[in-house]
Amino acid sequence: MHPPTGPYLIHALFGQPWLSVRWYGVLIMGGAILAALLAARRAQARGIDPEHVWNQLLLGLLLAIPLARAYYIAFEWPRYAGRPWWEIVNPQGGGLAIHGGLLGALLAVVIYTRRQRLPLLGWLDICAPPVLLGQAIGRWGNFFNQEAYGRPTTLPWGLAIDPPYRLPPYDDLTRFPLSTRFHPTFLYESLWDLSALGLILWVERRFAGWLKPGDSLLLYGVCYSLGRFFTEGLRTDSLCVGPYTADGSCVGGLRIAQVVSLSVLIGCGLTLWLRHRRRRVASVEVA
């Protein structure tokens, strides 16, 4: 497996570098639009004007992208301390953290629902599952950028990474020749996100009378975090809780995204259990 082209869909049109279009940006925006289309259909099915989804998308992007960058910089500050401010805010050299982006999107939802007087939990139930579709598509941007790959593997679907994109120690071709293949963690997460979306949509239909407002959001938190915890453990480039080892692993074994994912997984799962345990207890008492 190897990207058919470089990171650019259009590079320096008419000789102007500022007219370049990256695959990463196209896939991120394409995923966001498709997710919004799905959310708009879900809103309309619930009797809510789907135009709210597109307004929400604009506000979400305006907050999610800066917070995704700020989240990354906060944990990588020693690398950026003392650099010019334009290098700190510019994400083109890499450095957008999905958990920061999700915080920005959540903040946008809180602001928008308050201004438009929409039910917060109901609106989150509409919008959260389609985010998985956007994430599944956006992850393919890592494929074209040759980034966010995992450790070496001998599996037949291993990913070829060109030397300029290899991180230490895998840039040492005497130890890791060009034939070395790496786990395509972007693919694992993309497939997981699509599967999680399908599962949530099935649960919504199968248990429509059982679900409470906010449950689809909690299911998103459980499903996404579970997959992210395992795929993050394969990666060699993500932020560690402690220092790195020589092979790109983390001392202590966990990465920041894994700690966050585990916390969200436990929090959302426990909340789901408590909400419906109370319902079962109340039913027994009435009986």
Summary of the structure (lengths in Angstrom):
residues: 287
radius of gyration: 20.7
end to end distance: 59.2
largest distance: 76.1
contacts: 860
relative contact order: 0.10
helix: 64%
strand: 6%
